[in-house]
C-alpha cells in the first residue's frame, strides 16, 4: 500500500484531533513535493526539446 493511501485510510478512521491535523499536514507536504517534482520534470522535458 502506498503511503498516500495509508494516510487517507488513517484520516478516515482517525478520532484524535491532533493526530488528524498532523496527517493532513503530512498529506499537504506530499502533495507539494509531487507538484514541485512534476514542474521540474516538465522543465527538464522542455529543455531537452530546445
C-alpha distance matrix in Angstrom:
0.0 3.8 6.6 8.3 6.5 6.7 10.2 11.1 10.5 12.4 15.0 15.5 16.5 18.0 21.7 23.0 24.2 23.9 20.3 19.5 21.6 19.8 16.4 18.2 19.8 16.6 15.2 18.6 18.7 15.6 17.2 20.5 19.2 17.7 21.1 23.1 21.3 21.9 25.5 26.0 24.8 27.2 30.0 29.5 29.8 32.9 34.5 34.2 35.9 38.9
3.8 0.0 3.8 5.4 5.4 6.3 8.7 10.1 10.7 12.4 14.3 15.5 17.0 18.0 21.8 22.6 23.3 22.7 19.2 18.3 19.8 17.9 14.5 15.9 17.1 13.8 12.2 15.4 15.3 12.0 13.6 16.8 15.4 14.0 17.4 19.3 17.6 18.4 21.9 22.4 21.5 23.9 26.6 26.2 26.7 29.7 31.2 31.1 32.9 35.8
6.6 3.8 0.0 3.8 5.5 4.9 6.1 8.6 9.8 10.4 12.1 14.2 15.5 15.7 19.4 19.8 20.3 19.3 15.9 15.3 16.5 14.3 11.1 12.8 13.7 10.3 9.3 12.7 12.4 9.5 11.8 14.8 13.6 13.0 16.4 18.1 17.0 18.3 21.5 22.0 21.7 24.2 26.5 26.4 27.4 30.1 31.5 31.8 33.8 36.3
8.3 5.4 3.8 0.0 3.8 5.3 5.2 6.3 8.6 9.9 10.6 12.4 14.6 15.0 18.6 19.3 19.3 18.8 15.7 14.2 15.3 13.7 10.2 10.9 12.3 9.5 7.2 10.4 11.1 8.1 9.4 12.9 12.5 11.4 14.4 16.7 16.0 16.7 19.8 20.9 20.7 22.7 25.2 25.6 26.4 28.8 30.6 31.1 32.7 35.2
6.5 5.4 5.5 3.8 0.0 3.8 5.4 5.1 6.1 8.5 9.8 10.5 12.6 13.9 17.6 19.0 19.5 19.6 16.3 14.6 16.5 15.4 11.7 12.6 14.8 12.4 10.1 13.4 14.6 11.8 12.7 16.3 16.2 14.8 17.6 20.2 19.4 19.6 22.9 24.2 23.6 25.4 28.3 28.6 29.0 31.5 33.5 33.7 35.1 37.9
6.7 6.3 4.9 5.3 3.8 0.0 3.8 5.5 5.2 6.2 8.6 9.9 10.9 11.8 15.5 16.6 17.6 17.4 13.8 12.9 15.1 13.6 10.0 12.1 14.1 11.5 10.3 14.0 14.8 12.5 14.3 17.6 17.3 16.6 19.6 21.8 21.1 22.0 25.1 26.1 25.8 27.9 30.5 30.7 31.4 34.0 35.7 36.0 37.7 40.4
10.2 8.7 6.1 5.2 5.4 3.8 0.0 3.8 5.5 5.1 6.1 8.6 10.1 10.0 13.6 14.2 14.6 14.3 11.0 9.6 11.5 10.1 6.4 8.3 10.5 8.2 7.0 10.8 11.9 10.4 12.1 15.2 15.5 15.4 18.0 20.1 20.1 21.0 23.8 25.0 25.3 27.2 29.5 30.1 31.1 33.4 35.1 35.8 37.4 39.8
11.1 10.1 8.6 6.3 5.1 5.5 3.8 0.0 3.8 5.4 5.0 6.2 8.8 9.7 13.3 14.7 14.9 15.5 12.5 10.2 12.3 12.1 8.4 8.9 12.0 10.6 8.3 11.6 13.7 12.1 12.6 16.1 17.0 16.2 18.4 21.1 21.2 21.5 24.3 26.0 26.0 27.5 30.1 31.0 31.6 33.7 35.7 36.5 37.8 40.3
10.5 10.7 9.8 8.6 6.1 5.2 5.5 3.8 0.0 3.8 5.4 5.1 6.5 8.5 12.1 14.1 15.3 16.2 12.9 11.1 14.1 13.9 10.3 11.7 14.8 13.4 11.7 15.2 17.0 15.4 16.3 19.7 20.3 19.6 22.0 24.6 24.4 24.8 27.8 29.3 29.1 30.7 33.4 34.1 34.6 36.9 38.9 39.4 40.8 43.4
12.4 12.4 10.4 9.9 8.5 6.2 5.1 5.4 3.8 0.0 3.8 5.4 5.3 5.6 9.4 10.8 12.2 12.8 9.4 8.2 11.4 11.0 7.9 10.2 13.1 11.8 11.2 14.7 16.2 15.3 16.7 19.8 20.4 20.4 22.8 25.1 25.2 26.0 28.8 30.1 30.3 32.1 34.5 35.2 36.1 38.3 40.1 40.9 42.4 44.8
15.0 14.3 12.1 10.6 9.8 8.6 6.1 5.0 5.4 3.8 0.0 3.8 5.5 5.0 8.4 9.8 10.1 11.3 8.6 6.0 9.0 9.7 6.7 7.7 11.2 11.0 9.9 12.8 15.1 14.7 15.5 18.4 19.7 19.7 21.6 24.1 24.7 25.3 27.7 29.5 29.9 31.4 33.7 34.8 35.7 37.6 39.5 40.5 41.9 44.2
15.5 15.5 14.2 12.4 10.5 9.9 8.6 6.2 5.1 5.4 3.8 0.0 3.8 5.8 8.8 11.4 12.1 14.1 11.7 9.1 12.3 13.4 10.5 11.1 14.7 14.6 13.0 15.7 18.3 17.6 17.9 21.1 22.5 22.0 23.8 26.6 27.1 27.3 29.8 31.8 31.9 33.2 35.8 36.9 37.4 39.3 41.5 42.4 43.5 46.0
16.5 17.0 15.5 14.6 12.6 10.9 10.1 8.8 6.5 5.3 5.5 3.8 0.0 3.8 6.4 9.5 11.4 13.4 10.9 9.3 13.0 13.9 11.5 13.0 16.4 16.1 15.3 18.2 20.4 19.9 20.7 23.8 25.0 24.8 26.8 29.4 29.7 30.2 32.9 34.6 34.8 36.3 38.8 39.7 40.4 42.5 44.5 45.3 46.6 49.0
18.0 18.0 15.7 15.0 13.9 11.8 10.0 9.7 8.5 5.6 5.0 5.8 3.8 0.0 3.8 5.9 7.8 9.6 7.2 6.0 9.8 10.8 9.2 11.0 14.0 14.2 14.1 16.8 18.8 18.9 20.0 22.7 23.9 24.3 26.3 28.5 29.2 30.1 32.4 34.0 34.6 36.2 38.4 39.5 40.5 42.4 44.2 45.3 46.7 49.0
21.7 21.8 19.4 18.6 17.6 15.5 13.6 13.3 12.1 9.4 8.4 8.8 6.4 3.8 0.0 3.8 6.3 9.0 8.0 7.3 10.7 12.3 11.7 13.2 16.0 16.8 17.1 19.3 21.4 21.9 23.0 25.4 26.9 27.5 29.2 31.4 32.4 33.3 35.4 37.1 37.9 39.4 41.5 42.7 43.8 45.6 47.4 48.6 50.0 52.1
23.0 22.6 19.8 19.3 19.0 16.6 14.2 14.7 14.1 10.8 9.8 11.4 9.5 5.9 3.8 0.0 3.8 5.6 5.4 6.2 8.7 10.2 10.7 12.4 14.5 15.5 16.6 18.5 20.2 21.3 22.7 24.6 26.0 27.2 28.9 30.6 31.8 33.1 35.0 36.5 37.6 39.2 41.0 42.2 43.7 45.4 46.9 48.3 49.9 51.8
24.2 23.3 20.3 19.3 19.5 17.6 14.6 14.9 15.3 12.2 10.1 12.1 11.4 7.8 6.3 3.8 0.0 3.8 5.5 5.1 6.2 8.7 9.9 10.6 12.4 14.3 15.3 16.6 18.5 20.1 21.1 22.7 24.5 25.9 27.1 28.8 30.4 31.6 33.2 34.8 36.2 37.6 39.2 40.8 42.2 43.7 45.2 46.9 48.4 50.1
23.9 22.7 19.3 18.8 19.6 17.4 14.3 15.5 16.2 12.8 11.3 14.1 13.4 9.6 9.0 5.6 3.8 0.0 3.8 5.5 5.2 6.3 8.7 10.0 10.7 12.4 14.4 15.5 16.7 18.6 20.2 21.3 22.8 24.6 26.0 27.3 28.9 30.5 31.9 33.3 34.9 36.5 37.9 39.2 41.0 42.5 43.7 45.4 47.2 48.8
20.3 19.2 15.9 15.7 16.3 13.8 11.0 12.5 12.9 9.4 8.6 11.7 10.9 7.2 8.0 5.4 5.5 3.8 0.0 3.8 5.4 5.1 6.2 8.7 9.9 10.5 12.3 14.3 15.4 16.6 18.5 20.1 21.2 22.7 24.5 25.9 27.1 28.7 30.5 31.7 33.0 34.8 36.4 37.5 39.1 40.9 42.2 43.6 45.4 47.2
19.5 18.3 15.3 14.2 14.6 12.9 9.6 10.2 11.1 8.2 6.0 9.1 9.3 6.0 7.3 6.2 5.1 5.5 3.8 0.0 3.8 5.4 5.1 6.2 8.6 9.8 10.5 12.3 14.3 15.4 16.5 18.5 20.0 21.1 22.6 24.5 25.8 26.9 28.8 30.4 31.6 33.1 34.8 36.2 37.6 39.2 40.8 42.2 43.8 45.6
21.6 19.8 16.5 15.3 16.5 15.1 11.5 12.3 14.1 11.4 9.0 12.3 13.0 9.8 10.7 8.7 6.2 5.2 5.4 3.8 0.0 3.8 5.5 5.1 6.2 8.7 9.9 10.6 12.4 14.4 15.4 16.6 18.5 20.1 21.2 22.8 24.5 25.8 27.2 28.8 30.4 31.8 33.2 34.8 36.4 37.7 39.2 40.9 42.5 44.1
19.8 17.9 14.3 13.7 15.4 13.6 10.1 12.1 13.9 11.0 9.7 13.4 13.9 10.8 12.3 10.2 8.7 6.3 5.1 5.4 3.8 0.0 3.8 5.4 5.0 6.1 8.6 9.9 10.6 12.4 14.3 15.4 16.6 18.5 20.1 21.2 22.6 24.4 25.9 27.1 28.7 30.4 31.8 33.0 34.8 36.4 37.6 39.2 41.0 42.7
16.4 14.5 11.1 10.2 11.7 10.0 6.4 8.4 10.3 7.9 6.7 10.5 11.5 9.2 11.7 10.7 9.9 8.7 6.2 5.1 5.5 3.8 0.0 3.8 5.4 5.0 6.1 8.6 9.9 10.6 12.3 14.3 15.4 16.6 18.5 20.1 21.1 22.5 24.5 25.8 26.9 28.7 30.4 31.5 33.0 34.8 36.2 37.6 39.3 41.2
18.2 15.9 12.8 10.9 12.6 12.1 8.3 8.9 11.7 10.2 7.7 11.1 13.0 11.0 13.2 12.4 10.6 10.0 8.7 6.2 5.1 5.4 3.8 0.0 3.8 5.4 5.1 6.2 8.6 9.9 10.5 12.3 14.3 15.3 16.5 18.5 20.0 21.0 22.7 24.4 25.7 27.0 28.8 30.3 31.7 33.1 34.7 36.3 37.8 39.6
19.8 17.1 13.7 12.3 14.8 14.1 10.5 12.0 14.8 13.1 11.2 14.7 16.4 14.0 16.0 14.5 12.4 10.7 9.9 8.6 6.2 5.0 5.4 3.8 0.0 3.8 5.4 5.1 6.2 8.7 9.9 10.6 12.4 14.3 15.4 16.6 18.4 20.0 21.3 22.7 24.4 25.9 27.2 28.7 30.5 31.8 33.1 34.9 36.6 38.1
16.6 13.8 10.3 9.5 12.4 11.5 8.2 10.6 13.4 11.8 11.0 14.6 16.1 14.2 16.8 15.5 14.3 12.4 10.5 9.8 8.7 6.1 5.0 5.4 3.8 0.0 3.8 5.5 5.1 6.3 8.7 10.0 10.7 12.4 14.4 15.5 16.6 18.4 20.2 21.2 22.6 24.5 26.0 27.0 28.8 30.5 31.7 33.2 35.1 36.8
15.2 12.2 9.3 7.2 10.1 10.3 7.0 8.3 11.7 11.2 9.9 13.0 15.3 14.1 17.1 16.6 15.3 14.4 12.3 10.5 9.9 8.6 6.1 5.1 5.4 3.8 0.0 3.8 5.4 5.1 6.2 8.7 9.9 10.6 12.4 14.4 15.4 16.5 18.5 20.0 21.0 22.6 24.5 25.7 27.1 28.8 30.4 31.7 33.3 35.2
18.6 15.4 12.7 10.4 13.4 14.0 10.8 11.6 15.2 14.7 12.8 15.7 18.2 16.8 19.3 18.5 16.6 15.5 14.3 12.3 10.6 9.9 8.6 6.2 5.1 5.5 3.8 0.0 3.8 5.4 5.0 6.2 8.6 9.8 10.6 12.4 14.2 15.2 16.6 18.4 19.9 21.1 22.7 24.3 25.8 27.1 28.7 30.4 31.9 33.5
18.7 15.3 12.4 11.1 14.6 14.8 11.9 13.7 17.0 16.2 15.1 18.3 20.4 18.8 21.4 20.2 18.5 16.7 15.4 14.3 12.4 10.6 9.9 8.6 6.2 5.1 5.4 3.8 0.0 3.8 5.4 5.2 6.2 8.6 9.9 10.7 12.3 14.2 15.5 16.5 18.4 20.1 21.2 22.5 24.5 25.9 27.0 28.8 30.6 32.1
15.6 12.0 9.5 8.1 11.8 12.5 10.4 12.1 15.4 15.3 14.7 17.6 19.9 18.9 21.9 21.3 20.1 18.6 16.6 15.4 14.4 12.4 10.6 9.9 8.7 6.3 5.1 5.4 3.8 0.0 3.8 5.5 5.1 6.2 8.7 10.0 10.5 12.2 14.3 15.3 16.4 18.4 20.0 21.0 22.6 24.4 25.7 27.0 28.9 30.8
17.2 13.6 11.8 9.4 12.7 14.3 12.1 12.6 16.3 16.7 15.5 17.9 20.7 20.0 23.0 22.7 21.1 20.2 18.5 16.5 15.4 14.3 12.3 10.5 9.9 8.7 6.2 5.0 5.4 3.8 0.0 3.8 5.5 5.1 6.2 8.7 9.9 10.5 12.4 14.2 15.3 16.5 18.5 19.9 21.1 22.7 24.4 25.9 27.3 29.2
20.5 16.8 14.8 12.9 16.3 17.6 15.2 16.1 19.7 19.8 18.4 21.1 23.8 22.7 25.4 24.6 22.7 21.3 20.1 18.5 16.6 15.4 14.3 12.3 10.6 10.0 8.7 6.2 5.2 5.5 3.8 0.0 3.8 5.4 5.1 6.2 8.6 9.8 10.6 12.3 14.2 15.4 16.6 18.4 20.1 21.2 22.6 24.5 26.0 27.5
19.2 15.4 13.6 12.5 16.2 17.3 15.5 17.0 20.3 20.4 19.7 22.5 25.0 23.9 26.9 26.0 24.5 22.8 21.2 20.0 18.5 16.6 15.4 14.3 12.4 10.7 9.9 8.6 6.2 5.1 5.5 3.8 0.0 3.8 5.4 5.2 6.2 8.6 10.0 10.5 12.3 14.3 15.4 16.4 18.4 20.1 21.1 22.7 24.6 26.2
17.7 14.0 13.0 11.4 14.8 16.6 15.4 16.2 19.6 20.4 19.7 22.0 24.8 24.3 27.5 27.2 25.9 24.6 22.7 21.1 20.1 18.5 16.6 15.3 14.3 12.4 10.6 9.8 8.6 6.2 5.1 5.4 3.8 0.0 3.8 5.5 5.1 6.1 8.6 9.8 10.4 12.3 14.2 15.2 16.5 18.4 19.9 21.1 22.8 24.8
21.1 17.4 16.4 14.4 17.6 19.6 18.0 18.4 22.0 22.8 21.6 23.8 26.8 26.3 29.2 28.9 27.1 26.0 24.5 22.6 21.2 20.1 18.5 16.5 15.4 14.4 12.4 10.6 9.9 8.7 6.2 5.1 5.4 3.8 0.0 3.8 5.4 5.0 6.2 8.6 9.9 10.6 12.3 14.2 15.4 16.6 18.4 20.1 21.4 23.1
23.1 19.3 18.1 16.7 20.2 21.8 20.1 21.1 24.6 25.1 24.1 26.6 29.4 28.5 31.4 30.6 28.8 27.3 25.9 24.5 22.8 21.2 20.1 18.5 16.6 15.5 14.4 12.4 10.7 10.0 8.7 6.2 5.2 5.5 3.8 0.0 3.8 5.4 5.1 6.1 8.6 9.9 10.6 12.3 14.3 15.4 16.5 18.5 20.2 21.5
21.3 17.6 17.0 16.0 19.4 21.1 20.1 21.2 24.4 25.2 24.7 27.1 29.7 29.2 32.4 31.8 30.4 28.9 27.1 25.8 24.5 22.6 21.1 20.0 18.4 16.6 15.4 14.2 12.3 10.5 9.9 8.6 6.2 5.1 5.4 3.8 0.0 3.8 5.5 5.0 6.1 8.6 9.9 10.4 12.3 14.3 15.3 16.6 18.6 20.4
21.9 18.4 18.3 16.7 19.6 22.0 21.0 21.5 24.8 26.0 25.3 27.3 30.2 30.1 33.3 33.1 31.6 30.5 28.7 26.9 25.8 24.4 22.5 21.0 20.0 18.4 16.5 15.2 14.2 12.2 10.5 9.8 8.6 6.1 5.0 5.4 3.8 0.0 3.8 5.4 5.1 6.2 8.7 9.8 10.7 12.4 14.3 15.5 16.8 18.9
25.5 21.9 21.5 19.8 22.9 25.1 23.8 24.3 27.8 28.8 27.7 29.8 32.9 32.4 35.4 35.0 33.2 31.9 30.5 28.8 27.2 25.9 24.5 22.7 21.3 20.2 18.5 16.6 15.5 14.3 12.4 10.6 10.0 8.6 6.2 5.1 5.5 3.8 0.0 3.8 5.4 5.1 6.2 8.6 10.0 10.6 12.3 14.3 15.5 16.9
26.0 22.4 22.0 20.9 24.2 26.1 25.0 26.0 29.3 30.1 29.5 31.8 34.6 34.0 37.1 36.5 34.8 33.3 31.7 30.4 28.8 27.1 25.8 24.4 22.7 21.2 20.0 18.4 16.5 15.3 14.2 12.3 10.5 9.8 8.6 6.1 5.0 5.4 3.8 0.0 3.8 5.5 5.1 6.1 8.7 9.9 10.5 12.4 14.4 15.7
24.8 21.5 21.7 20.7 23.6 25.8 25.3 26.0 29.1 30.3 29.9 31.9 34.8 34.6 37.9 37.6 36.2 34.9 33.0 31.6 30.4 28.7 26.9 25.7 24.4 22.6 21.0 19.9 18.4 16.4 15.3 14.2 12.3 10.4 9.9 8.6 6.1 5.1 5.4 3.8 0.0 3.8 5.4 5.0 6.2 8.6 9.9 10.7 12.6 14.7
27.2 23.9 24.2 22.7 25.4 27.9 27.2 27.5 30.7 32.1 31.4 33.2 36.3 36.2 39.4 39.2 37.6 36.5 34.8 33.1 31.8 30.4 28.7 27.0 25.9 24.5 22.6 21.1 20.1 18.4 16.5 15.4 14.3 12.3 10.6 9.9 8.6 6.2 5.1 5.5 3.8 0.0 3.8 5.4 5.2 6.2 8.6 10.0 10.8 12.8
30.0 26.6 26.5 25.2 28.3 30.5 29.5 30.1 33.4 34.5 33.7 35.8 38.8 38.4 41.5 41.0 39.2 37.9 36.4 34.8 33.2 31.8 30.4 28.8 27.2 26.0 24.5 22.7 21.2 20.0 18.5 16.6 15.4 14.2 12.3 10.6 9.9 8.7 6.2 5.1 5.4 3.8 0.0 3.8 5.5 5.1 6.1 8.6 10.0 10.9
29.5 26.2 26.4 25.6 28.6 30.7 30.1 31.0 34.1 35.2 34.8 36.9 39.7 39.5 42.7 42.2 40.8 39.2 37.5 36.2 34.8 33.0 31.5 30.3 28.7 27.0 25.7 24.3 22.5 21.0 19.9 18.4 16.4 15.2 14.2 12.3 10.4 9.8 8.6 6.1 5.0 5.4 3.8 0.0 3.8 5.5 5.2 6.3 8.8 10.3
29.8 26.7 27.4 26.4 29.0 31.4 31.1 31.6 34.6 36.1 35.7 37.4 40.4 40.5 43.8 43.7 42.2 41.0 39.1 37.6 36.4 34.8 33.0 31.7 30.5 28.8 27.1 25.8 24.5 22.6 21.1 20.1 18.4 16.5 15.4 14.3 12.3 10.7 10.0 8.7 6.2 5.2 5.5 3.8 0.0 3.8 5.5 5.1 6.4 9.1
32.9 29.7 30.1 28.8 31.5 34.0 33.4 33.7 36.9 38.3 37.6 39.3 42.5 42.4 45.6 45.4 43.7 42.5 40.9 39.2 37.7 36.4 34.8 33.1 31.8 30.5 28.8 27.1 25.9 24.4 22.7 21.2 20.1 18.4 16.6 15.4 14.3 12.4 10.6 9.9 8.6 6.2 5.1 5.5 3.8 0.0 3.8 5.4 5.1 6.6
34.5 31.2 31.5 30.6 33.5 35.7 35.1 35.7 38.9 40.1 39.5 41.5 44.5 44.2 47.4 46.9 45.2 43.7 42.2 40.8 39.2 37.6 36.2 34.7 33.1 31.7 30.4 28.7 27.0 25.7 24.4 22.6 21.1 19.9 18.4 16.5 15.3 14.3 12.3 10.5 9.9 8.6 6.1 5.2 5.5 3.8 0.0 3.8 5.4 5.4
34.2 31.1 31.8 31.1 33.7 36.0 35.8 36.5 39.4 40.9 40.5 42.4 45.3 45.3 48.6 48.3 46.9 45.4 43.6 42.2 40.9 39.2 37.6 36.3 34.9 33.2 31.7 30.4 28.8 27.0 25.9 24.5 22.7 21.1 20.1 18.5 16.6 15.5 14.3 12.4 10.7 10.0 8.6 6.3 5.1 5.4 3.8 0.0 3.8 5.5
35.9 32.9 33.8 32.7 35.1 37.7 37.4 37.8 40.8 42.4 41.9 43.5 46.6 46.7 50.0 49.9 48.4 47.2 45.4 43.8 42.5 41.0 39.3 37.8 36.6 35.1 33.3 31.9 30.6 28.9 27.3 26.0 24.6 22.8 21.4 20.2 18.6 16.8 15.5 14.4 12.6 10.8 10.0 8.8 6.4 5.1 5.4 3.8 0.0 3.8
38.9 35.8 36.3 35.2 37.9 40.4 39.8 40.3 43.4 44.8 44.2 46.0 49.0 49.0 52.1 51.8 50.1 48.8 47.2 45.6 44.1 42.7 41.2 39.6 38.1 36.8 35.2 33.5 32.1 30.8 29.2 27.5 26.2 24.8 23.1 21.5 20.4 18.9 16.9 15.7 14.7 12.8 10.9 10.3 9.1 6.6 5.4 5.5 3.8 0.0
